[in-house]
Amino acid sequence: MKIVRLLLAALAVFSSGVLSAESFTLESKGNGAWSDAATWKPARQPKAGDKVHIRSGHAIIYDVKSPHLIPLLHIEGALATDTSGNRERTAHTLMIKIVE
């Protein structure tokens, strides 16, 4: 099994709380690739400094390599990696909502 290094220097925070939409600069609007602007609202790729929210029910495929810092990556849906190449993402805070 190929191990993909997705997050470097990440602080994992398991949260059942909800952040407001105003907390994020970018939110998923459906399933799609991280690199596809159509995956996001507003329609553009995530960039350094963005606070990214993957909404519940959405599956995002991480298909890029970027050393740029994402200060907040909040995952309520699913994030998987495309293993066809070297993938890297640096995040300050990773929030995962666990649904039981």
C-alpha positions in Angstrom: 0.0 0.0 0.0 1.4 3.4 -1.0 1.5 5.9 1.9 0.6 9.4 0.8 1.8 12.2 2.9 -1.2 14.5 2.9 -0.6 16.8 5.8 2.6 18.2 7.2 2.7 20.1 10.5 -1.0 19.5 11.1 -2.8 19.9 14.4 -5.7 17.4 14.5 -8.8 18.6 16.3 -11.8 16.3 16.5 -14.8 18.5 16.7 -18.5 17.9 16.9 -19.2 21.6 16.9 -20.3 23.6 13.9 -18.6 26.6 12.5 -20.6 29.2 10.7 -20.3 29.7 6.9 -18.8 33.2 7.6 -15.8 31.4 9.2 -14.7 30.0 5.8 -13.3 31.7 2.7 -14.0 28.6 0.5 -16.6 25.9 0.8 -17.3 22.8 -1.3 -20.4 22.9 -3.4 -20.4 19.2 -4.4 -18.2 16.3 -5.2 -15.1 17.0 -7.2 -11.3 17.5 -7.5 -9.5 19.9 -5.2 -7.9 21.5 -8.2 -11.2 22.1 -10.0 -12.6 25.6 -9.5 -16.2 24.2 -10.1 -15.8 22.2 -6.8 -15.7 25.3 -4.7 -17.8 28.3 -3.7 -16.6 30.9 -4.8 -15.5 29.2 -8.0 -11.7 29.0 -7.7 -9.0 26.7 -6.4 -8.0 26.9 -2.7 -5.0 29.1 -2.1 -2.6 30.1 0.7 -4.5 31.7 3.6 -7.9 30.1 2.8 -10.1 28.6 5.4 -11.5 25.6 3.6 -14.7 23.7 4.5 -15.6 20.4 2.9 -19.3 20.1 3.6 -21.2 17.1 4.8 -22.1 14.7 1.9 -19.4 16.1 -0.4 -16.4 14.0 -1.5 -13.2 15.8 -2.5 -10.3 14.2 -4.3 -7.0 15.9 -3.4 -5.0 15.9 -6.6 -2.3 18.5 -6.2 0.9 19.2 -4.4 1.1 22.5 -2.7 3.4 23.8 0.1 1.1 26.8 0.8 -0.4 27.0 4.2 -4.2 26.5 4.6 -4.8 27.8 8.2 -8.1 25.8 8.6 -9.3 22.6 6.8 -12.7 21.6 8.2 -13.8 18.2 6.9 -17.5 17.2 7.4 -17.7 15.2 4.2 -14.8 13.1 2.7 -11.3 13.9 1.6 -9.3 11.3 -0.4 -6.1 11.5 -2.3 -5.3 10.8 -5.9 -2.4 8.4 -5.6 -1.1 8.9 -9.1 1.6 11.3 -7.9 3.2 13.0 -5.0 0.6 14.9 -2.9 1.3 17.3 -0.1 -0.8 19.8 1.9 0.2 22.0 4.8 -2.5 22.9 7.2 -2.4 24.7 10.6 -5.6 23.2 11.9 -7.5 20.1 10.7 -11.0 19.8 12.0 -12.9 16.5 11.4 -16.6 16.2 12.3 -17.3 12.7 13.3 -20.9 11.6 12.7 -22.1 8.6 14.7 
